[in-house]
Amino acid sequence: MIDRRGPITLSALAERLEADKGMLSRAVSELEGLGLVERTVDPTDGRIRLITVTADGHARLEAARVPYFDRLDDVLTDWPVDSVRQLSRLLEALTSGLAL
Protein backbone atom coordinates (compact mmCIF):
# COMPACT_ATOMS: atom_id res chain seq x y z
CA MET A 1 0.00 0.00 0.00
CA ILE A 2 2.83 2.40 0.83
CA ASP A 3 4.41 1.63 -2.53
CA ARG A 4 1.17 2.28 -4.43
CA ARG A 5 -0.17 5.23 -2.40
CA GLY A 6 2.97 6.80 -0.93
CA PRO A 7 4.11 9.14 0.25
CA ILE A 8 1.37 8.61 2.81
CA THR A 9 0.72 9.53 6.42
CA LEU A 10 0.28 6.88 9.06
CA SER A 11 -3.31 8.04 9.62
CA ALA A 12 -4.15 7.78 5.91
CA LEU A 13 -2.50 4.38 5.72
CA ALA A 14 -4.45 3.14 8.75
CA GLU A 15 -7.68 4.44 7.24
CA ARG A 16 -6.96 2.91 3.85
CA LEU A 17 -6.11 -0.48 5.38
CA GLU A 18 -8.82 -0.22 8.03
CA ALA A 19 -6.13 -1.12 10.57
CA ASP A 20 -5.29 -0.10 14.12
CA LYS A 21 -3.00 2.92 14.02
CA GLY A 22 -0.84 1.66 16.92
CA MET A 23 -0.28 -1.74 15.33
CA LEU A 24 0.46 -0.10 12.02
CA SER A 25 2.93 2.29 13.64
CA ARG A 26 4.85 -0.66 15.05
CA ALA A 27 4.85 -2.40 11.66
CA VAL A 28 6.09 0.75 9.90
CA SER A 29 8.80 1.17 12.55
CA GLU A 30 9.92 -2.40 11.88
CA LEU A 31 10.00 -1.77 8.12
CA GLU A 32 11.92 1.44 8.77
CA GLY A 33 14.43 -0.47 10.89
CA LEU A 34 14.95 -2.87 8.00
CA GLY A 35 15.57 0.05 5.65
CA LEU A 36 12.50 -0.71 3.53
CA VAL A 37 10.58 2.48 4.27
CA GLU A 38 11.45 5.91 5.59
CA ARG A 39 9.55 8.67 7.34
CA THR A 40 10.20 12.23 6.27
CA VAL A 41 8.77 15.58 7.27
CA ASP A 42 5.96 16.84 5.02
CA PRO A 43 7.36 19.95 3.29
CA THR A 44 3.97 21.67 3.51
CA ASP A 45 3.36 20.90 7.19
CA GLY A 46 6.32 20.18 9.46
CA ARG A 47 4.08 18.41 12.00
CA ILE A 48 3.25 15.63 9.56
CA ARG A 49 5.50 12.66 8.76
CA LEU A 50 5.21 10.97 5.37
CA ILE A 51 6.02 7.31 4.84
CA THR A 52 7.70 6.28 1.58
CA VAL A 53 9.31 3.12 0.28
CA THR A 54 13.10 3.31 0.00
CA ALA A 55 15.06 2.29 -3.10
CA ASP A 56 15.99 -0.96 -1.33
CA GLY A 57 12.33 -1.48 -0.42
CA HIS A 58 11.30 -1.03 -4.07
CA ALA A 59 13.98 -3.47 -5.24
CA ARG A 60 13.01 -6.12 -2.71
CA LEU A 61 9.30 -5.68 -3.45
CA GLU A 62 9.90 -6.10 -7.18
CA ALA A 63 12.05 -9.18 -6.58
CA ALA A 64 9.25 -10.69 -4.48
CA ARG A 65 6.70 -10.00 -7.24
CA VAL A 66 8.68 -11.60 -10.10
CA PRO A 67 7.70 -15.25 -9.42
CA TYR A 68 4.03 -14.28 -9.35
CA PHE A 69 4.25 -12.31 -12.59
CA ASP A 70 6.01 -15.22 -14.29
CA ARG A 71 3.38 -17.66 -13.02
CA LEU A 72 0.56 -15.38 -14.17
CA ASP A 73 2.17 -15.06 -17.59
CA ASP A 74 2.41 -18.86 -17.86
CA VAL A 75 -1.24 -19.31 -16.93
CA LEU A 76 -2.62 -16.56 -19.17
CA THR A 77 -0.61 -17.49 -22.27
CA ASP A 78 -3.33 -19.79 -23.58
CA TRP A 79 -6.30 -17.64 -22.54
CA PRO A 80 -8.34 -15.87 -25.23
CA VAL A 81 -7.77 -12.10 -25.34
CA ASP A 82 -11.38 -11.39 -24.35
CA SER A 83 -10.99 -13.49 -21.20
CA VAL A 84 -7.81 -11.61 -20.24
CA ARG A 85 -9.63 -8.30 -20.78
CA GLN A 86 -12.51 -9.48 -18.58
CA LEU A 87 -10.08 -10.59 -15.86
CA SER A 88 -8.33 -7.24 -16.05
CA ARG A 89 -11.64 -5.38 -15.69
CA LEU A 90 -12.65 -7.50 -12.71
CA LEU A 91 -9.28 -7.09 -10.98
CA GLU A 92 -9.41 -3.34 -11.48
CA ALA A 93 -12.88 -3.24 -9.91
CA LEU A 94 -11.67 -5.40 -7.02
CA THR A 95 -8.62 -3.28 -6.25
CA SER A 96 -10.46 0.03 -6.53
CA GLY A 97 -13.52 -1.14 -4.61
CA LEU A 98 -15.89 -0.39 -7.47
CA ALA A 99 -19.11 -2.32 -7.88
CA LEU A 100 -19.79 -3.83 -11.27
MMTF fields as JSON, N, C-alpha, C and O atoms, coordinates in Angstrom:
{
  "mmtfVersion": "1.0.0",
  "mmtfProducer": "UNKNOWN",
  "numBonds": 399,
  "numAtoms": 400,
  "numGroups": 100,
  "numChains": 1,
  "numModels": 1,
  "chainsPerModel": [1],
  "groupsPerChain": [100],
  "chainIdList": ["A"],
  "bondAtomList": [4, 2, 8, 6, 12, 10, 16, 14, 20, 18, 24, 22, 28, 26, 32, 30, 36, 34, 40, 38, 44, 42, 48, 46, 52, 50, 56, 54, 60, 58, 64, 62, 68, 66, 72, 70, 76, 74, 80, 78, 84, 82, 88, 86, 92, 90, 96, 94, 100, 98, 104, 102, 108, 106, 112, 110, 116, 114, 120, 118, 124, 122, 128, 126, 132, 130, 136, 134, 140, 138, 144, 142, 148, 146, 152, 150, 156, 154, 160, 158, 164, 162, 168, 166, 172, 170, 176, 174, 180, 178, 184, 182, 188, 186, 192, 190, 196, 194, 200, 198, 204, 202, 208, 206, 212, 210, 216, 214, 220, 218, 224, 222, 228, 226, 232, 230, 236, 234, 240, 238, 244, 242, 248, 246, 252, 250, 256, 254, 260, 258, 264, 262, 268, 266, 272, 270, 276, 274, 280, 278, 284, 282, 288, 286, 292, 290, 296, 294, 300, 298, 304, 302, 308, 306, 312, 310, 316, 314, 320, 318, 324, 322, 328, 326, 332, 330, 336, 334, 340, 338, 344, 342, 348, 346, 352, 350, 356, 354, 360, 358, 364, 362, 368, 366, 372, 370, 376, 374, 380, 378, 384, 382, 388, 386, 392, 390, 396, 394],
  "bondOrderList": [1, 1, 1, 1, 1, 1, 1, 1, 1, 1, 1, 1, 1, 1, 1, 1, 1, 1, 1, 1, 1, 1, 1, 1, 1, 1, 1, 1, 1, 1, 1, 1, 1, 1, 1, 1, 1, 1, 1, 1, 1, 1, 1, 1, 1, 1, 1, 1, 1, 1, 1, 1, 1, 1, 1, 1, 1, 1, 1, 1, 1, 1, 1, 1, 1, 1, 1, 1, 1, 1, 1, 1, 1, 1, 1, 1, 1, 1, 1, 1, 1, 1, 1, 1, 1, 1, 1, 1, 1, 1, 1, 1, 1, 1, 1, 1, 1, 1, 1],
  "groupList": [{"groupName": "MET", "atomNameList": ["N", "CA", "C", "O"], "elementList": ["N", "C", "C", "O"], "formalChargeList": [0, 0, 0, 0], "bondAtomList": [1, 0, 2, 1, 3, 2], "bondOrderList": [1, 1, 2], "singleLetterCode": "M", "chemCompType": "L-PEPTIDE LINKING"}, {"groupName": "ILE", "atomNameList": ["N", "CA", "C", "O"], "elementList": ["N", "C", "C", "O"], "formalChargeList": [0, 0, 0, 0], "bondAtomList": [1, 0, 2, 1, 3, 2], "bondOrderList": [1, 1, 2], "singleLetterCode": "I", "chemCompType": "L-PEPTIDE LINKING"}, {"groupName": "ASP", "atomNameList": ["N", "CA", "C", "O"], "elementList": ["N", "C", "C", "O"], "formalChargeList": [0, 0, 0, 0], "bondAtomList": [1, 0, 2, 1, 3, 2], "bondOrderList": [1, 1, 2], "singleLetterCode": "D", "chemCompType": "L-PEPTIDE LINKING"}, {"groupName": "ARG", "atomNameList": ["N", "CA", "C", "O"], "elementList": ["N", "C", "C", "O"], "formalChargeList": [0, 0, 0, 0], "bondAtomList": [1, 0, 2, 1, 3, 2], "bondOrderList": [1, 1, 2], "singleLetterCode": "R", "chemCompType": "L-PEPTIDE LINKING"}, {"groupName": "GLY", "atomNameList": ["N", "CA", "C", "O"], "elementList": ["N", "C", "C", "O"], "formalChargeList": [0, 0, 0, 0], "bondAtomList": [1, 0, 2, 1, 3, 2], "bondOrderList": [1, 1, 2], "singleLetterCode": "G", "chemCompType": "PEPTIDE LINKING"}, {"groupName": "PRO", "atomNameList": ["N", "CA", "C", "O"], "elementList": ["N", "C", "C", "O"], "formalChargeList": [0, 0, 0, 0], "bondAtomList": [1, 0, 2, 1, 3, 2], "bondOrderList": [1, 1, 2], "singleLetterCode": "P", "chemCompType": "L-PEPTIDE LINKING"}, {"groupName": "THR", "atomNameList": ["N", "CA", "C", "O"], "elementList": ["N", "C", "C", "O"], "formalChargeList": [0, 0, 0, 0], "bondAtomList": [1, 0, 2, 1, 3, 2], "bondOrderList": [1, 1, 2], "singleLetterCode": "T", "chemCompType": "L-PEPTIDE LINKING"}, {"groupName": "LEU", "atomNameList": ["N", "CA", "C", "O"], "elementList": ["N", "C", "C", "O"], "formalChargeList": [0, 0, 0, 0], "bondAtomList": [1, 0, 2, 1, 3, 2], "bondOrderList": [1, 1, 2], "singleLetterCode": "L", "chemCompType": "L-PEPTIDE LINKING"}, {"groupName": "SER", "atomNameList": ["N", "CA", "C", "O"], "elementList": ["N", "C", "C", "O"], "formalChargeList": [0, 0, 0, 0], "bondAtomList": [1, 0, 2, 1, 3, 2], "bondOrderList": [1, 1, 2], "singleLetterCode": "S", "chemCompType": "L-PEPTIDE LINKING"}, {"groupName": "ALA", "atomNameList": ["N", "CA", "C", "O"], "elementList": ["N", "C", "C", "O"], "formalChargeList": [0, 0, 0, 0], "bondAtomList": [1, 0, 2, 1, 3, 2], "bondOrderList": [1, 1, 2], "singleLetterCode": "A", "chemCompType": "L-PEPTIDE LINKING"}, {"groupName": "GLU", "atomNameList": ["N", "CA", "C", "O"], "elementList": ["N", "C", "C", "O"], "formalChargeList": [0, 0, 0, 0], "bondAtomList": [1, 0, 2, 1, 3, 2], "bondOrderList": [1, 1, 2], "singleLetterCode": "E", "chemCompType": "L-PEPTIDE LINKING"}, {"groupName": "LYS", "atomNameList": ["N", "CA", "C", "O"], "elementList": ["N", "C", "C", "O"], "formalChargeList": [0, 0, 0, 0], "bondAtomList": [1, 0, 2, 1, 3, 2], "bondOrderList": [1, 1, 2], "singleLetterCode": "K", "chemCompType": "L-PEPTIDE LINKING"}, {"groupName": "VAL", "atomNameList": ["N", "CA", "C", "O"], "elementList": ["N", "C", "C", "O"], "formalChargeList": [0, 0, 0, 0], "bondAtomList": [1, 0, 2, 1, 3, 2], "bondOrderList": [1, 1, 2], "singleLetterCode": "V", "chemCompType": "L-PEPTIDE LINKING"}, {"groupName": "HIS", "atomNameList": ["N", "CA", "C", "O"], "elementList": ["N", "C", "C", "O"], "formalChargeList": [0, 0, 0, 0], "bondAtomList": [1, 0, 2, 1, 3, 2], "bondOrderList": [1, 1, 2], "singleLetterCode": "H", "chemCompType": "L-PEPTIDE LINKING"}, {"groupName": "TYR", "atomNameList": ["N", "CA", "C", "O"], "elementList": ["N", "C", "C", "O"], "formalChargeList": [0, 0, 0, 0], "bondAtomList": [1, 0, 2, 1, 3, 2], "bondOrderList": [1, 1, 2], "singleLetterCode": "Y", "chemCompType": "L-PEPTIDE LINKING"}, {"groupName": "PHE", "atomNameList": ["N", "CA", "C", "O"], "elementList": ["N", "C", "C", "O"], "formalChargeList": [0, 0, 0, 0], "bondAtomList": [1, 0, 2, 1, 3, 2], "bondOrderList": [1, 1, 2], "singleLetterCode": "F", "chemCompType": "L-PEPTIDE LINKING"}, {"groupName": "TRP", "atomNameList": ["N", "CA", "C", "O"], "elementList": ["N", "C", "C", "O"], "formalChargeList": [0, 0, 0, 0], "bondAtomList": [1, 0, 2, 1, 3, 2], "bondOrderList": [1, 1, 2], "singleLetterCode": "W", "chemCompType": "L-PEPTIDE LINKING"}, {"groupName": "GLN", "atomNameList": ["N", "CA", "C", "O"], "elementList": ["N", "C", "C", "O"], "formalChargeList": [0, 0, 0, 0], "bondAtomList": [1, 0, 2, 1, 3, 2], "bondOrderList": [1, 1, 2], "singleLetterCode": "Q", "chemCompType": "L-PEPTIDE LINKING"}],
  "groupTypeList": [0, 1, 2, 3, 3, 4, 5, 1, 6, 7, 8, 9, 7, 9, 10, 3, 7, 10, 9, 2, 11, 4, 0, 7, 8, 3, 9, 12, 8, 10, 7, 10, 4, 7, 4, 7, 12, 10, 3, 6, 12, 2, 5, 6, 2, 4, 3, 1, 3, 7, 1, 6, 12, 6, 9, 2, 4, 13, 9, 3, 7, 10, 9, 9, 3, 12, 5, 14, 15, 2, 3, 7, 2, 2, 12, 7, 6, 2, 16, 5, 12, 2, 8, 12, 3, 17, 7, 8, 3, 7, 7, 10, 9, 7, 6, 8, 4, 7, 9, 7],
  "groupIdList": [1, 2, 3, 4, 5, 6, 7, 8, 9, 10, 11, 12, 13, 14, 15, 16, 17, 18, 19, 20, 21, 22, 23, 24, 25, 26, 27, 28, 29, 30, 31, 32, 33, 34, 35, 36, 37, 38, 39, 40, 41, 42, 43, 44, 45, 46, 47, 48, 49, 50, 51, 52, 53, 54, 55, 56, 57, 58, 59, 60, 61, 62, 63, 64, 65, 66, 67, 68, 69, 70, 71, 72, 73, 74, 75, 76, 77, 78, 79, 80, 81, 82, 83, 84, 85, 86, 87, 88, 89, 90, 91, 92, 93, 94, 95, 96, 97, 98, 99, 100],
  "secStructList": [7, 2, 2, 2, 2, 7, 1, 5, 7, 2, 2, 2, 2, 2, 2, 2, 2, 6, 7, 7, 2, 2, 2, 2, 2, 2, 2, 2, 2, 2, 2, 2, 2, 6, 6, 1, 3, 3, 3, 3, 3, 3, 6, 6, 3, 3, 3, 3, 3, 3, 3, 3, 3, 7, 2, 2, 2, 2, 2, 2, 2, 2, 2, 2, 2, 2, 2, 2, 2, 2, 2, 2, 2, 2, 2, 2, 6, 6, 1, 7, 2, 2, 2, 2, 2, 2, 2, 2, 2, 2, 2, 2, 2, 2, 2, 2, 6, 7, 7, 7],
  "xCoordList": [0.83, 0.0, 0.877, 0.589, 1.927, 2.83, 3.457, 3.614, 3.811, 4.405, 3.43, 3.812, 2.164, 1.166, 0.63, 0.352, 0.476, -0.17, 0.774, 0.363, 2.037, 2.974, 3.393, 3.195, 3.965, 4.11, 2.744, 1.828, 2.645, 1.366, 1.594, 2.626, 0.636, 0.721, 0.281, -0.406, 0.679, 0.276, -1.244, -1.854, -1.847, -3.306, -4.01, -4.969, -3.544, -4.155, -3.947, -4.833, -2.779, -2.496, -3.419, -3.973, -3.578, -4.454, -5.891, -6.594, -6.315, -7.678, -7.852, -8.845, -6.889, -6.958, -6.987, -7.707, -6.192, -6.112, -7.141, -7.275, -7.869, -8.821, -8.121, -8.6, -6.969, -6.13, -5.939, -6.108, -5.584, -5.292, -4.029, -2.995, -4.117, -3.0, -1.765, -0.642, -1.966, -0.842, -0.116, 1.114, -0.876, -0.285, 0.456, 1.546, -0.144, 0.463, 1.743, 2.721, 1.73, 2.928, 4.084, 5.22, 3.803, 4.854, 5.368, 6.57, 4.454, 4.852, 5.706, 6.71, 5.31, 6.086, 7.463, 8.465, 7.512, 8.8, 9.708, 10.911, 9.132, 9.923, 10.44, 11.608, 9.573, 9.999, 11.069, 12.002, 10.926, 11.918, 13.256, 14.31, 13.213, 14.428, 15.14, 16.363, 14.382, 14.95, 15.424, 16.009, 15.166, 15.573, 14.655, 15.047, 13.428, 12.504, 11.59, 11.119, 11.342, 10.577, 11.294, 12.163, 10.905, 11.447, 10.335, 9.377, 10.495, 9.553, 10.283, 11.397, 9.629, 10.197, 9.164, 7.966, 9.649, 8.765, 8.054, 8.682, 6.75, 5.963, 6.439, 6.423, 6.859, 7.364, 6.311, 6.653, 5.024, 3.967, 3.471, 2.818, 3.786, 3.362, 4.368, 4.339, 5.239, 6.315, 5.863, 6.679, 4.595, 4.082, 3.77, 3.622, 3.67, 3.249, 4.46, 5.376, 4.456, 5.498, 4.91, 3.825, 5.633, 5.21, 6.024, 7.231, 5.361, 6.019, 6.183, 5.231, 7.414, 7.696, 8.544, 9.231, 8.488, 9.311, 10.692, 10.812, 11.726, 13.104, 13.451, 12.698, 14.596, 15.058, 15.251, 14.893, 15.812, 15.985, 14.628, 14.45, 13.675, 12.331, 11.685, 11.056, 11.841, 11.302, 11.946, 11.256, 13.267, 13.985, 13.539, 13.327, 13.4, 13.005, 11.551, 11.209, 10.7, 9.303, 9.189, 8.449, 9.916, 9.897, 10.428, 9.876, 11.49, 12.046, 11.033, 10.959, 10.262, 9.248, 8.086, 7.426, 7.83, 6.704, 7.025, 6.113, 8.279, 8.678, 8.112, 7.551, 8.232, 7.695, 6.194, 5.707, 5.472, 4.026, 3.706, 2.776, 4.468, 4.253, 4.569, 3.84, 5.657, 6.015, 4.937, 4.58, 4.424, 3.375, 2.109, 1.474, 1.748, 0.562, 0.72, -0.217, 1.902, 2.169, 2.017, 1.435, 2.538, 2.413, 0.957, 0.563, 0.167, -1.242, -2.048, -2.883, -1.799, -2.615, -2.212, -2.933, -1.102, -0.611, -1.651, -1.792, -2.363, -3.331, -4.756, -5.665, -4.958, -6.301, -6.651, -5.775, -7.913, -8.343, -8.212, -8.341, -7.96, -7.772, -8.988, -8.829, -10.18, -11.383, -11.444, -11.898, -10.997, -10.986, -9.973, -10.235, -8.826, -7.811, -8.343, -8.125, -9.031, -9.634, -10.666, -10.711, -11.5, -12.514, -11.846, -12.269, -10.819, -10.084, -9.497, -9.576, -8.917, -8.329, -9.38, -9.13, -10.548, -11.639, -12.097, -12.329, -12.223, -12.655, -11.606, -11.958, -10.344, -9.279, -9.207, -8.974, -9.406, -9.415, -10.557, -10.374, -11.733, -12.88, -12.611, -12.968, -11.99, -11.673, -10.691, -10.908, -9.636, -8.618, -9.081, -8.607, -9.984, -10.461, -11.722, -12.152, -12.316, -13.523, -14.788, -15.815, -14.718, -15.894, -16.838, -16.406, -18.114, -19.107, -19.301, -19.209, -19.563, -19.793, -21.258, -21.635],
  "yCoordList": [-1.186, 0.0, 1.254, 2.217, 1.238, 2.398, 2.609, 3.746, 1.53, 1.632, 2.232, 3.072, 1.803, 2.282, 3.663, 4.445, 3.983, 5.233, 6.268, 7.399, 5.902, 6.801, 7.965, 7.938, 8.988, 9.135, 9.285, 9.917, 8.673, 8.611, 8.788, 8.381, 9.387, 9.533, 8.23, 7.41, 8.056, 6.877, 6.834, 5.77, 7.983, 8.044, 7.629, 6.859, 8.132, 7.784, 6.306, 5.647, 5.795, 4.376, 3.509, 2.519, 3.883, 3.137, 3.167, 2.157, 4.32, 4.442, 3.58, 2.867, 3.65, 2.908, 1.392, 0.658, 0.937, -0.485, -0.935, -2.122, 0.058, -0.22, -0.994, -2.031, -0.461, -1.118, -0.216, 1.001, -0.832, -0.102, 0.731, 0.215, 2.003, 2.922, 2.524, 2.626, 2.071, 1.662, 0.457, 0.436, -0.542, -1.737, -1.385, -1.892, -0.52, -0.098, 0.693, 0.551, 1.518, 2.294, 1.365, 1.613, 0.305, -0.665, -1.371, -1.59, -1.723, -2.397, -1.477, -1.908, -0.213, 0.754, 0.964, 1.069, 1.025, 1.169, -0.013, 0.157, -1.213, -2.397, -2.319, -2.611, -1.927, -1.769, -0.691, -0.818, 0.364, 1.442, 0.922, 1.25, 0.116, -0.473, -1.385, -1.519, -2.004, -2.871, -2.093, -2.663, -0.786, 0.051, -0.042, 0.327, -0.535, -0.712, 0.487, 0.72, 1.245, 2.484, 3.558, 3.273, 4.803, 5.908, 6.908, 7.037, 7.607, 8.673, 9.996, 10.181, 10.901, 12.226, 13.279, 13.005, 14.474, 15.58, 16.079, 16.266, 16.292, 16.844, 18.278, 19.091, 18.598, 19.946, 21.041, 22.209, 20.668, 21.673, 21.829, 22.818, 20.842, 20.902, 20.108, 18.877, 20.802, 20.18, 19.264, 18.517, 19.293, 18.406, 17.014, 16.072, 16.886, 15.627, 14.855, 15.433, 13.549, 12.661, 11.823, 11.256, 11.759, 10.974, 9.691, 9.696, 8.606, 7.308, 7.014, 7.106, 6.655, 6.284, 5.019, 4.7, 4.314, 3.12, 3.57, 4.433, 2.986, 3.311, 2.6, 1.748, 2.958, 2.29, 0.8, -0.025, 0.444, -0.964, -1.642, -2.785, -0.941, -1.479, -1.764, -2.806, -0.828, -1.035, -2.26, -3.1, -2.354, -3.466, -4.804, -5.767, -4.863, -6.121, -6.468, -7.641, -5.455, -5.68, -6.223, -7.174, -5.622, -6.096, -7.518, -8.332, -7.823, -9.181, -10.187, -11.315, -9.792, -10.686, -10.887, -11.925, -9.913, -10.005, -10.847, -11.414, -10.943, -11.604, -13.017, -13.329, -13.887, -15.247, -15.259, -16.112, -14.325, -14.276, -13.779, -14.273, -12.808, -12.312, -13.408, -13.586, -14.14, -15.222, -16.301, -16.819, -16.635, -17.658, -17.188, -17.956, -15.934, -15.375, -15.397, -15.728, -15.045, -15.061, -16.479, -16.671, -17.463, -18.858, -19.289, -19.961, -18.906, -19.309, -18.618, -19.246, -17.333, -16.558, -16.721, -16.262, -17.351, -17.493, -18.106, -17.673, -19.088, -19.786, -19.248, -19.777, -18.216, -17.644, -16.789, -16.137, -16.784, -15.869, -14.413, -14.131, -13.516, -12.105, -11.535, -10.76, -11.903, -11.393, -11.822, -11.054, -13.021, -13.49, -12.714, -12.401, -12.404, -11.607, -10.201, -9.638, -9.637, -8.304, -8.322, -7.406, -9.364, -9.476, -9.618, -8.982, -10.439, -10.592, -9.262, -8.902, -8.54, -7.237, -6.272, -5.55, -6.258, -5.383, -5.753, -4.877, -7.039, -7.501, -7.197, -6.792, -7.39, -7.09, -5.607, -5.212, -4.782, -3.336, -2.942, -2.127, -3.523, -3.244, -3.712, -3.028, -4.861, -5.403, -4.498, -4.185, -4.082, -3.276, -1.85, -1.222, -1.345, 0.033, 0.073, 1.143, -1.099, -1.143, -0.756, -0.478, -0.739, -0.394, -1.579, -2.728, -1.286, -2.323, -2.441, -1.456, -3.631, -3.829, -3.76, -3.905],
  "zCoordList": [0.0, 0.0, 0.0, -0.71, 0.784, 0.827, -0.54, -0.986, -1.201, -2.528, -3.528, -4.342, -3.471, -4.43, -4.102, -5.011, -2.814, -2.398, -1.817, -1.559, -1.604, -0.928, -1.78, -2.995, -1.186, 0.25, 0.923, 0.396, 2.116, 2.809, 4.304, 4.837, 4.963, 6.416, 7.081, 6.472, 8.32, 9.063, 9.217, 9.103, 9.474, 9.617, 8.326, 8.362, 7.2, 5.914, 5.602, 5.058, 5.949, 5.725, 6.586, 6.108, 7.843, 8.745, 8.242, 8.279, 7.776, 7.245, 6.003, 5.863, 5.114, 3.851, 4.097, 3.42, 5.078, 5.38, 6.416, 6.713, 6.959, 8.033, 9.147, 9.606, 9.568, 10.571, 11.779, 11.698, 12.901, 14.121, 13.928, 13.505, 14.235, 14.017, 14.834, 14.342, 16.083, 16.925, 16.351, 16.29, 15.932, 15.333, 14.056, 13.794, 13.275, 12.019, 12.264, 11.529, 13.288, 13.638, 13.973, 13.567, 14.707, 15.047, 13.793, 13.642, 12.902, 11.662, 10.797, 10.231, 10.694, 9.903, 10.537, 9.829, 11.863, 12.553, 12.245, 12.045, 12.207, 11.876, 10.441, 10.182, 9.515, 8.117, 7.99, 7.196, 8.775, 8.769, 9.294, 8.75, 10.345, 10.895, 9.91, 9.952, 9.033, 8.001, 6.777, 5.856, 6.776, 5.646, 4.446, 3.338, 4.647, 3.527, 3.309, 2.196, 4.369, 4.269, 5.068, 5.892, 4.801, 5.587, 5.864, 5.103, 6.975, 7.339, 7.178, 7.667, 6.485, 6.269, 6.655, 6.715, 6.912, 7.272, 6.018, 4.976, 6.12, 5.02, 4.78, 5.704, 3.564, 3.292, 3.449, 3.637, 3.372, 3.507, 4.941, 5.273, 5.796, 7.193, 8.025, 8.035, 8.706, 9.463, 10.582, 11.122, 10.947, 11.999, 11.478, 12.257, 10.179, 9.558, 9.046, 8.46, 9.274, 8.761, 7.624, 7.75, 6.533, 5.37, 5.295, 5.535, 4.962, 4.836, 3.355, 2.58, 2.971, 1.585, 1.564, 2.534, 0.46, 0.278, -0.184, -1.054, 0.397, 0.004, -1.3, -1.773, -1.875, -3.099, -2.838, -3.679, -1.681, -1.332, -1.176, -1.599, -0.57, -0.42, -1.76, -1.943, -2.712, -4.071, -4.717, -5.296, -4.614, -5.241, -4.657, -5.394, -3.352, -2.705, -3.008, -3.158, -3.098, -3.455, -4.876, -5.127, -5.791, -7.181, -7.287, -8.028, -6.557, -6.578, -6.039, -6.528, -5.05, -4.484, -5.444, -5.407, -6.296, -7.239, -8.469, -9.071, -8.853, -10.103, -10.241, -11.291, -9.232, -9.42, -9.706, -10.448, -9.127, -9.349, -10.75, -11.386, -11.233, -12.593, -13.607, -14.583, -13.374, -14.288, -14.296, -15.354, -13.128, -13.023, -13.733, -14.457, -13.524, -14.167, -15.685, -16.412, -16.149, -17.592, -18.147, -19.215, -17.425, -17.864, -17.957, -18.91, -16.976, -16.929, -18.027, -18.677, -18.23, -19.17, -20.63, -21.516, -20.897, -22.268, -23.201, -24.345, -22.728, -23.583, -23.475, -24.115, -22.683, -22.539, -23.755, -24.323, -24.157, -25.229, -24.749, -23.558, -25.669, -25.343, -24.61, -23.666, -25.024, -24.35, -22.885, -22.036, -22.585, -21.198, -20.363, -19.202, -20.944, -20.243, -19.992, -18.919, -20.963, -20.78, -19.663, -18.842, -19.627, -18.58, -17.209, -16.244, -17.125, -15.863, -15.426, -14.252, -16.349, -16.046, -15.51, -14.544, -16.131, -15.694, -14.284, -13.451, -14.026, -12.709, -11.629, -10.521, -11.945, -10.976, -10.675, -9.533, -11.693, -11.484, -10.553, -9.649, -10.776, -9.91, -8.483, -7.525, -8.343, -7.016, -6.277, -5.106, -6.929, -6.253, -5.97, -5.023, -6.768, -6.534, -5.679, -5.249, -5.433, -4.611, -5.348, -4.729, -6.661, -7.466, -7.6, -7.679, -7.624, -7.88, -9.398, -10.13, -9.832, -11.275, -11.605, -12.768]
}
